[in-house]
Amino acid sequence: DIQMTQSPSTLSASVGDRVTITCRASQSISSWLAWYQQKPGKAPKLLIYKASSLESGVPSRFSGSGSGTEFTLTISSLQPDDFATYYCQQYNSYLWTFGQGTKVEIK
Amino acid sequence: EVQLVESGGGLVKPGGSLRLSCAASGFTFSSYSMNWVRQAPGKGLEWVSSISSSSSYIYYADSVKGRFTISRDNAKNSLYLQMNSLRAEDTAVYYCARVNVVVFYGMDVWGQGTTVTVSS
């Protein structure tokens, strides 16, 4: 099974900061990677698919990059609404695996 | 409005059973594969099971294989998860989610979740 490892687990940042979250796959997944945002008590929300494609309606300050085994989610200028937990997720032949999550906290 | 609404969660004793439902509206349900994803208290997301649009393909996480059964009724726009032999570690919020090939098999629509608690 493909394992997904995110870093860091927790990130403290201020409004306006540039934030980067890394996700590594245990084997190559090409570009079969998505990123989700989850706020407490709410369902996850799809932000990025195909590693770097922005889901409709998602602000352009969010971007994704990478392929193969290493991927990043970048928030160019952190906004108050962005404090949340972020998950990467890989897809391979009808099996999905999530990373353990990265909590973005207010510094 | 595109919407998924889960129901059926509750408190059940270890070894017991529960059936979750997910009602879809606002889109052509029969055209999409669907997933169940769960989240244990204070923990991350875990994919549980997947079913293709016509029920031809069904997959399970190893953690639930042999105990859970996913199914759907396209005439009723509904997705189900039959959970048997429940364990304490099955305690979680269970989400149904739409799988969209347009977004590279990402899950682009989620329900609000239903809570399952397994405890004596």
Chai-1 contact restraints between the chains, C-beta under 6 A:
chainA,res_idxA,chainB,res_idxB,connection_type,confidence,min_distance_angstrom,max_distance_angstrom,comment,restraint_id
A,A34,B,G106,contact,1.0,0.0,6.0,A-B,restraint_1
A,A43,B,Y95,contact,1.0,0.0,6.0,A-B,restraint_2
A,A43,B,W110,contact,1.0,0.0,6.0,A-B,restraint_3
A,P44,B,W110,contact,1.0,0.0,6.0,A-B,restraint_4
A,L46,B,G106,contact,1.0,0.0,6.0,A-B,restraint_5
A,L46,B,D108,contact,1.0,0.0,6.0,A-B,restraint_6
A,Y49,B,V103,contact,1.0,0.0,6.0,A-B,restraint_7
A,Y49,B,F104,contact,1.0,0.0,6.0,A-B,restraint_8
A,Y49,B,G106,contact,1.0,0.0,6.0,A-B,restraint_9
A,K50,B,F104,contact,1.0,0.0,6.0,A-B,restraint_10
A,Y87,B,L45,contact,1.0,0.0,6.0,A-B,restraint_11
A,Y91,B,Y105,contact,1.0,0.0,6.0,A-B,restraint_12
A,Y94,B,S50,contact,1.0,0.0,6.0,A-B,restraint_13
A,Y94,B,Y59,contact,1.0,0.0,6.0,A-B,restraint_14
A,W96,B,W47,contact,1.0,0.0,6.0,A-B,restraint_15
A,F98,B,G44,contact,1.0,0.0,6.0,A-B,restraint_16
A,F98,B,L45,contact,1.0,0.0,6.0,A-B,restraint_17
A,Q100,B,G44,contact,1.0,0.0,6.0,A-B,restraint_18
A,G101,B,G44,contact,1.0,0.0,6.0,A-B,restraint_19
